[in-house]
Amino acid sequence: MADKKKHKDVKKGTPKAKIEKFNKEDLYHDIEDEKHKKIKKKHFYKELEKLDVELIKLQEWIKAKKLRVVVIFEGRDAAGKGGVIKTISGCMNPRICRVVALGTPTEKEKSQWYFQRYVPHLPAMGEMVIFDRSWYNRAGVEKVMGFCTNEEYEEFLRSCPEFERMLIRSGIILVKYWFSVSDHEQEKRFQDRITDPTKRWKISPMDIESRDKWVEYSMAKDKMFSYTDTKQSPWYVVEGDDKKRARLNCISHMLSLIPYEDLTPKPFKLPPLKHDTAYVRPPKGEQTHVPEKY
């Protein structure tokens, strides 16, 4: 009855295009993120500095205890994954914390067992690996854009939880984050990337094509969660409309999942420089210097 009444409210003589728009908008129902007061830049950087110190403590703990840590970042385009990954990896030792962002699979990789191309990038003892997108490509972009068959997709949903349970049984600490962003905020960030030359490279032809499949991606994500949001390996959803808040929340939460102690070396005094050996520095004119443009 409610649906009939709704359509009766459309006046006679209303253009067809207007009625179609009314019907389409009526189909899609999103849940708006709770509005928060914006974090001031000064407060954001103050909190971020504290988290950086904790990340270094975690790094030293992973190294000392020979832990193997995998952190997966998935989610909508322009949801803020890249900023969080840069923040985490930016202050850590690249020999301990590696970022893996694989491109399009080669023909050979397409012929392999699906998870095979990701296995070589898993961490050794004393390493943390961050996946900027991962094997979940199959449940997202490959499914929505038709890059895999339905049989391959269904097999992924069945085998993925088993694969992750194997990783966890082997001793790997597996953490999975899904970055969520509203459609209007994503559109705003896309427009910002287009106008900013330093960000324009972030928009790929695939991103443009994916804009028209917002609902399809939502449905694929929901089905993926129904199979892979398990007790042993849950998904943690990060609300990404507020970038600063999302970054702080995600890093703080990740630190809470891995118990660690402070093994940071204590401050120490450097011994005085020694100049016992005779040495004459060659003239600067004999070397090729970078022009002092600034």
CORPESUL-V177379 format. One record per pair of residues at least 24 apart in sequence whose ideal C-beta (glycine too) atoms are under 10 Angstrom apart, sorted by sequence separation. I is the first residue (numbers start at 1). J is the second residue. D is the distance in whole Angstrom. If there is no record, write none. Layout:
I;J;D + I;J;D
//
This chain:
114;138;6 + 135;159;10 + 136;160;8 + 187;211;8 + 98;123;8 + 135;160;7 + 186;211;8 + 71;97;9 + 73;99;10 + 97;123;9 + 69;96;10 + 96;123;9 + 187;214;10 + 69;97;9 + 71;99;10 + 72;100;10 + 73;101;10 + 114;142;10 + 135;163;8 + 183;211;9 + 186;214;8 + 59;88;10 + 98;127;7 + 99;128;10 + 100;129;6 + 101;130;9 + 102;131;8 + 135;164;9 + 58;88;10 + 62;92;9 + 63;93;8 + 70;100;9 + 96;126;7 + 97;127;8 + 98;128;7 + 99;129;8 + 100;130;7 + 101;131;8 + 102;132;9 + 62;93;10 + 95;126;9 + 96;127;6 + 97;128;5 + 98;129;5 + 99;130;5 + 100;131;5 + 101;132;4 + 102;133;7 + 183;214;6 + 55;87;9 + 59;91;9 + 60;92;10 + 63;95;9 + 95;127;8 + 96;128;6 + 97;129;8 + 98;130;7 + 99;131;8 + 100;132;7 + 101;133;7 + 102;134;8 + 105;137;9 + 183;215;9 + 55;88;6 + 59;92;5 + 60;93;9 + 63;96;6 + 96;129;10 + 97;130;7 + 98;131;10 + 99;132;6 + 100;133;9 + 101;134;10 + 102;135;10 + 104;137;10 + 55;89;9 + 58;92;8 + 59;93;6 + 62;96;6 + 100;134;8 + 114;148;9 + 52;87;8 + 55;90;9 + 56;91;7 + 62;97;8 + 93;128;10 + 102;137;8 + 183;218;9 + 51;87;8 + 52;88;9 + 55;91;6 + 56;92;7 + 59;95;10 + 60;96;9 + 92;128;8 + 51;88;9 + 55;92;6 + 56;93;9 + 59;96;5 + 105;142;10 + 110;147;10 + 52;90;8 + 53;91;9 + 58;96;10 + 59;97;7 + 92;130;10 + 110;148;10 + 114;152;7 + 180;218;10 + 48;87;7 + 52;91;5 + 58;97;9 + 89;128;9 + 51;91;9 + 52;92;9 + 88;128;9 + 136;176;8 + 89;130;6 + 114;155;8 + 115;156;9 + 180;221;9 + 49;91;10 + 55;97;9 + 88;130;7 + 105;147;9 + 114;156;6 + 134;176;9 + 136;178;9 + 48;91;9 + 89;132;10 + 104;147;9 + 129;172;9 + 178;221;7 + 115;159;8 + 119;163;9 + 85;130;6 + 114;159;8 + 115;160;8 + 118;163;9 + 122;167;7 + 128;173;9 + 130;175;10 + 131;176;9 + 84;130;9 + 85;131;9 + 86;132;10 + 113;159;9 + 114;160;9 + 125;171;9 + 178;224;9 + 85;132;6 + 128;175;10 + 178;225;8 + 70;118;10 + 84;132;10 + 115;163;5 + 119;167;10 + 122;170;9 + 81;130;10 + 114;163;9 + 115;164;10 + 123;172;7 + 82;132;7 + 122;172;7 + 123;173;9 + 70;121;9 + 81;132;7 + 115;166;10 + 178;229;9 + 189;240;10 + 70;122;7 + 81;133;8 + 115;167;10 + 176;228;8 + 189;241;10 + 70;123;6 + 176;229;9 + 188;241;10 + 68;122;7 + 69;123;6 + 176;230;10 + 186;240;9 + 189;243;9 + 68;123;4 + 185;240;8 + 186;241;9 + 67;123;8 + 68;124;7 + 185;241;5 + 68;125;6 + 69;126;10 + 70;127;9 + 71;128;7 + 72;129;9 + 73;130;7 + 74;131;8 + 176;233;6 + 178;235;5 + 180;237;6 + 181;238;10 + 182;239;9 + 184;241;9 + 185;242;9 + 66;124;9 + 67;125;7 + 68;126;8 + 69;127;7 + 70;128;8 + 71;129;7 + 72;130;8 + 73;131;7 + 74;132;9 + 75;133;9 + 174;232;9 + 175;233;9 + 176;234;7 + 177;235;8 + 178;236;7 + 179;237;8 + 180;238;7 + 181;239;8 + 182;240;9 + 185;243;9 + 66;125;4 + 67;126;7 + 68;127;6 + 69;128;4 + 70;129;5 + 71;130;5 + 72;131;5 + 73;132;6 + 74;133;6 + 147;206;10 + 174;233;5 + 175;234;9 + 176;235;5 + 177;236;5 + 178;237;5 + 179;238;5 + 180;239;6 + 181;240;4 + 182;241;6 + 65;125;9 + 66;126;5 + 67;127;8 + 68;128;8 + 69;129;7 + 70;130;8 + 71;131;7 + 72;132;9 + 73;133;7 + 74;134;7 + 174;234;10 + 175;235;10 + 176;236;7 + 177;237;8 + 178;238;7 + 179;239;8 + 180;240;6 + 181;241;6 + 62;123;9 + 65;126;8 + 66;127;9 + 67;128;8 + 68;129;8 + 69;130;9 + 70;131;7 + 71;132;10 + 72;133;8 + 73;134;8 + 74;135;10 + 75;136;10 + 145;206;7 + 175;236;7 + 176;237;10 + 177;238;6 + 179;240;5 + 180;241;8 + 181;242;10 + 63;125;9 + 64;126;8 + 72;134;5 + 74;136;5 + 168;230;10 + 178;240;9 + 181;243;9 + 62;125;9 + 63;126;5 + 71;134;10 + 72;135;8 + 73;136;10 + 74;137;9 + 169;232;9 + 62;126;6 + 63;127;9 + 70;134;9 + 72;136;7 + 76;140;10 + 77;141;10 + 145;209;7 + 160;224;9 + 164;228;7 + 168;232;6 + 62;127;7 + 63;128;9 + 74;139;9 + 75;140;9 + 141;206;7 + 144;209;10 + 145;210;7 + 163;228;10 + 165;230;8 + 167;232;10 + 168;233;6 + 181;246;9 + 62;128;6 + 74;140;7 + 144;210;7 + 157;223;7 + 161;227;7 + 164;230;7 + 167;233;8 + 180;246;9 + 59;126;10 + 153;220;9 + 157;224;7 + 160;227;7 + 161;228;6 + 165;232;6 + 179;246;7 + 141;209;10 + 145;213;8 + 156;224;9 + 159;227;10 + 160;228;5 + 161;229;9 + 164;232;7 + 165;233;7 + 59;128;7 + 141;210;7 + 144;213;5 + 157;226;9 + 158;227;8 + 161;230;5 + 164;233;5 + 177;246;10 + 58;128;8 + 140;210;10 + 153;223;9 + 157;227;4 + 160;230;10 + 163;233;10 + 144;215;10 + 145;216;9 + 153;224;10 + 156;227;9 + 157;228;7 + 161;232;8 + 179;250;8 + 141;213;10 + 144;216;5 + 145;217;10 + 156;228;9 + 161;233;7 + 55;128;10 + 143;216;9 + 144;217;6 + 154;227;10 + 160;233;9 + 177;250;6 + 143;217;9 + 144;218;10 + 144;219;9 + 140;216;10 + 141;217;8 + 143;219;10 + 144;220;5 + 177;253;8 + 140;217;7 + 143;220;5 + 144;221;10 + 177;254;8 + 142;220;10 + 175;253;9 + 141;220;9 + 175;254;6 + 140;220;6 + 143;223;8 + 139;220;6 + 140;221;7 + 143;224;8 + 139;221;8 + 175;257;6 + 175;258;8 + 139;223;8 + 140;224;7 + 173;257;8 + 136;221;9 + 139;224;4 + 173;258;6 + 138;224;9 + 139;225;9 + 136;224;7 + 139;227;8 + 139;228;7 + 72;164;10 + 85;177;10 + 136;228;8 + 84;177;8 + 135;228;10 + 70;164;9 + 84;179;8 + 81;177;8 + 83;179;10 + 70;167;7 + 81;178;9 + 82;179;10 + 70;168;10 + 81;179;5 + 68;167;9 + 79;178;9 + 80;179;6 + 136;235;10 + 79;179;4 + 80;180;10 + 81;181;10 + 78;179;9 + 79;180;6 + 80;181;7 + 68;170;8 + 70;172;6 + 71;173;9 + 72;174;7 + 73;175;10 + 74;176;7 + 75;177;7 + 76;178;9 + 77;179;10 + 79;181;4 + 104;206;10 + 68;171;6 + 69;172;7 + 70;173;7 + 71;174;8 + 72;175;7 + 73;176;8 + 74;177;7 + 75;178;5 + 76;179;7 + 78;181;7 + 79;182;10 + 67;171;8 + 68;172;5 + 69;173;5 + 70;174;5 + 71;175;5 + 72;176;5 + 73;177;5 + 74;178;5 + 75;179;3 + 76;180;7 + 77;181;9 + 66;171;9 + 67;172;9 + 68;173;7 + 69;174;8 + 70;175;7 + 71;176;8 + 72;177;7 + 73;178;8 + 74;179;7 + 75;180;6 + 76;181;5 + 80;185;10 + 67;173;6 + 68;174;9 + 69;175;7 + 70;176;9 + 71;177;7 + 72;178;9 + 73;179;7 + 75;181;7 + 76;182;9 + 79;185;9 + 76;183;9 + 78;185;8 + 79;186;7 + 78;186;5 + 76;185;9 + 77;186;7 + 78;187;9 + 80;189;9 + 76;186;6 + 78;188;9 + 79;189;9 + 62;173;9 + 78;189;4 + 77;189;9 + 78;190;6 + 76;189;10 + 77;190;8 + 78;192;9 + 78;193;7 + 77;193;10 + 82;202;8 + 78;199;10 + 78;202;8 + 77;202;8 + 78;203;9 + 77;203;8 + 77;204;9 + 77;206;9 + 78;207;8 + 77;207;5 + 128;258;9 + 77;208;10 + 77;210;7 + 76;210;9 + 77;211;9 + 76;214;9 + 77;217;9 + 76;217;7 + 76;218;9 + 76;221;9 + 75;221;9 + 33;180;8 + 74;221;9 + 33;181;9 + 31;180;10 + 33;182;6 + 32;182;7 + 74;224;9 + 31;182;9 + 30;182;7 + 32;184;9 + 33;185;8 + 30;183;7 + 30;184;9 + 84;238;8 + 28;183;9 + 84;240;9 + 81;238;9 + 83;240;9 + 80;238;8 + 79;238;8 + 80;239;10 + 81;240;8 + 84;243;9 + 88;247;9 + 79;239;9 + 80;240;4 + 83;243;6 + 87;247;6 + 72;233;9 + 74;235;8 + 79;240;4 + 80;241;9 + 83;244;9 + 86;247;10 + 87;248;9 + 75;237;9 + 78;240;9 + 79;241;9 + 80;242;9 + 84;246;7 + 88;250;9 + 72;235;9 + 75;238;8 + 80;243;5 + 83;246;8 + 84;247;5 + 87;250;9 + 88;251;6 + 76;240;8 + 79;243;9 + 80;244;9 + 83;247;6 + 84;248;9 + 87;251;7 + 73;238;9 + 75;240;7 + 78;243;10 + 80;245;10 + 81;246;9 + 84;249;10 + 85;250;10 + 80;246;5 + 84;250;5 + 88;254;8 + 79;246;8 + 80;247;7 + 83;250;10 + 84;251;7 + 88;255;10 + 81;250;9 + 80;250;9 + 84;254;9 + 73;250;9 + 71;250;10 + 71;254;7 + 30;214;9 + 30;215;10 + 69;254;9 + 28;214;8 + 71;257;9 + 28;215;6 + 71;258;10 + 27;215;8 + 30;218;8 + 69;257;10 + 69;258;7 + 28;218;9 + 67;258;8 + 67;260;9 + 65;260;8 + 48;244;9 + 51;247;9 + 55;251;7 + 58;254;8 + 62;258;8 + 64;260;9 + 65;261;9 + 47;244;9 + 51;248;7 + 54;251;8 + 58;255;6 + 61;258;8 + 64;261;9 + 50;248;10 + 54;252;8 + 57;255;9 + 61;259;8 + 62;260;8 + 65;263;9 + 44;243;9 + 45;244;9 + 48;247;7 + 51;250;10 + 52;251;9 + 55;254;9 + 61;260;4 + 64;263;5 + 44;244;5 + 47;247;9 + 48;248;7 + 51;251;5 + 54;254;10 + 55;255;7 + 58;258;6 + 60;260;8 + 61;261;6 + 63;263;8 + 43;244;9 + 44;245;9 + 47;248;5 + 51;252;6 + 54;255;5 + 58;259;10 + 59;260;9 + 60;261;9 + 61;262;8 + 62;263;10 + 50;252;9 + 54;256;10 + 58;260;5 + 60;262;8 + 61;263;6 + 36;239;9 + 39;242;7 + 41;244;8 + 44;247;8 + 48;251;8 + 51;254;9 + 57;260;6 + 58;261;10 + 60;263;4 + 61;264;10 + 38;242;7 + 39;243;10 + 40;244;9 + 44;248;7 + 47;251;9 + 51;255;7 + 57;261;8 + 58;262;10 + 59;263;9 + 60;264;6 + 34;239;8 + 36;241;9 + 37;242;10 + 39;244;5 + 43;248;10 + 47;252;8 + 57;262;5 + 58;263;10 + 59;264;9 + 60;265;8 + 33;239;5 + 35;241;9 + 36;242;6 + 38;244;8 + 39;245;6 + 54;260;8 + 56;262;9 + 57;263;7 + 33;240;9 + 34;241;10 + 35;242;9 + 38;245;8 + 56;263;10 + 57;264;6 + 33;241;5 + 37;245;10 + 39;247;10 + 54;262;9 + 56;264;6 + 32;241;9 + 33;242;8 + 36;245;6 + 39;248;8 + 53;262;9 + 53;264;8
//
